[in-house]
Amino acid sequence: VFFYYQRAHTLTVLFILTCALVYITLLEETPRDTAYNTKRGIVASILVFLCFGVTQAKDGPFTRPHPAYWRFWLCVSVVYELFLIFILFQTVHDGRQFMKYIDPKLGVPLPERDYGGNCLIYDPGNTSDPFHNVWDKMDGFVPAHFLGWYIKTLMIRDWWMCMIISVMFEFLEYSLEHQLPNFSECWWDHWIMDVLLCNSFGIYCGMKTLGWLSMKPYQWQGLWNIPTYKDKIKRIAFQFTPYSWVKFEWRPASSLRRWLAVLGIIFMFLLAELNTFYLKFVLWMPPEHYLVLLRLVYFVNVGGVAMREIYDFMDDPKFHKKLGQQAWLVSAITVTEFLIVVKYDPKTIMLPIPFFVMQCWFLGIFLIFIWTLWRCYFLNYKFYPNTQSTQSKAERYIAFRDG
């Protein structure tokens, strides 16, 4: 029955698409505006590709609310990557001016803004409102921080990894505030408002949601087999929850391969976060522009699929022999975004990092390297010096861990 409806939907989309193209060809008079026709032709080409992908692309690991929904975002990933490649091949001037075709308000330099300013929590000089600095920070970015980390927790499904990424990004903001002015924030804005309040509360709510999803019974019934309207509405709402649940157990210290993979995941997460700020800066997009919001909506929809594909690839490499298609595209998109930043404003990227910041980063990298050697090599060979080479390091670690 499923394949019958699948074929029916595929033929329906093809019929509607053909009718639309016939109407444009035979019944509609083509305008004389070259720029308008170019824009419309590009949009129509993208829509045709999306129609093809939604009906014909390979399904991913998620099936709710519908496999076509995730196939749509996979095709959006392809379109976005092609757009980034196009921007990458333009000159800096042409690339920035091309953004005017999307929105005529773009393509102009951003005004200078002061993000640091007065960092007093209690300002005695302002008698009318001594806590004005705190209230000024209570803007739309506060719920955005909370919602962002709530969603990231649903993607990563690990409290420790989320907290590490949250704290590491604040260190990155400290380290790079000499390059981007909006990284310059007050200390209490970094650690109290961002890490302790918004991020931690978002992670906490995300972990509670994960706990509910892991305990929820997944017994699906057809909508028309449910007797009461209340249960029908409940079934429709549950359509937007997973079909089944997989608990992520990253076990980063179980083997060198998994440890390096987890480090790579953290690195790509941080790079994607930085790209959000640097792309706005080099392409002259205001923070409140709808393209910035659309990019975040895109990553919200594809991030969970990419993380599931990465986890499957790490956890069961014999069955999942290749990295998933969405994970592959998200990685390519993240790297391409960073290359655009490097090409469009190399002077900002190459601004010398303060010496004490470099010392801190070198110390952190050195400690990670020492810990890796101690955990993955010294600990194994200390307790199992005569272990046969046929036994993997992961098996030796599990044997040591379980006694």
Secondary structure, DSSP 8 states (H G I E B T S, - for coil): -HHHHHHHHHHHHHHHHHHHHHHHHHTS---S-HHHHHHHHHHHHHHHHHHHHHHHS---S--SS-HHHHHHHHHHHHHHHHHHHHHHTS-HHHHHHHHHHH-TT-SS-------S----SS-TT-SS-TTHHHHHH-STHHHHHHHHHHHHHHHH--HHHHHHHHHHHHHHHHHHTTT-GGG---HHIIIIIIIIIIIHHHHHHHHHHHHHHHHS------GGG--SHHHHHHHHHHTTS-SS-------TTS-HHHHHHHHHHHHHHHHHHHHHHHHHHHTT--TT-HHHHHHHHHHHHHHHHHHHHHHHHHH-TTT--S--HHHHHHHHHHHHHHHHHHHH-HHHHTS---HHHHHHHHHHHHHHHHHHHIIIIIHHHHH-TT--TTS-HHHHHHHHHT-
